[in-house]
Structures are given as C-alpha cells and as structure tokens.
C-alpha cells in the first residue's frame, strides 16, 4: 500500500478537494486571460503592464501560481506512485519536480511584484 504524500492526517478526500479547488482557480484565471486577449484590440507593453499593475490582478495571479504548485504536487505524487515503483527513484523524482514547482512560483512572485 502506498502512503499519502504528507502523511500528517491527510487522506484521499483532502487531495480530491484540493485538486478540484485548484482546478477551479486555474480555470477561472485562464478564462479571464483568454477573455482579456480576445477583447483587447492591441496588446502593448503599456496595456500588459497596466493589467498586472493592479493589486487585484497580482493577488489573482499569485493565487493561481500557488494553485498550480499545489495541483502539480498532488498530481505528480499520484502519477509517480502509480508508474514509478522503486521508492528511492520516486522520492528523488518527487523532490526534483517539487523543487521545480516551487522555483516556478518563486520566479513568478519575483516577476509579478517587480511590475
């Protein structure tokens, strides 16, 4: 039997709810960005900077970045436990891929709050 990714009082229901909640946040952000691209005539640097200069957009982008990291963490754990059987290799892959997900969020925060 495979134990949960963070066996501190976690269960499959929490992972299920977390995946669905993060998927909703990611989808809403994606729909908003698609609407922005479709409804904006010409996207210039000034328009792009204006979009991301508001606190609302910064918070929404940060929430989406964190949601992506959580979604990736749970999803990778599920996939790796299904397909990578050697425990040591799975642990190394999880560590590296979680590090990459964290770096993605860190760079996103640096870029986002640098505007």
ZIJO-V348098 format. One record per pair of residues at least 6 apart in sequence whose ideal C-beta (glycine too) atoms are under 6 Angstrom apart, sorted by the first residue. I is the first residue (numbers start at 1). J is the second residue. D is the distance in whole Angstrom. If there is no record, write none. Layout:
I/J/D + I/J/D
//
This chain:
2/81/5 + 4/10/5 + 5/77/4 + 15/74/5 + 19/74/6 + 22/67/4 + 22/70/5 + 22/71/4 + 25/63/6 + 25/64/6 + 25/67/4 + 26/64/6 + 26/67/5 + 29/64/4 + 51/57/6 + 52/115/5 + 53/115/6 + 58/112/6 + 61/112/6 + 65/105/5 + 65/108/4 + 69/101/5 + 69/105/5 + 72/101/5 + 73/98/6 + 76/97/5 + 80/90/5 + 80/93/6 + 80/94/6 + 84/90/4
//
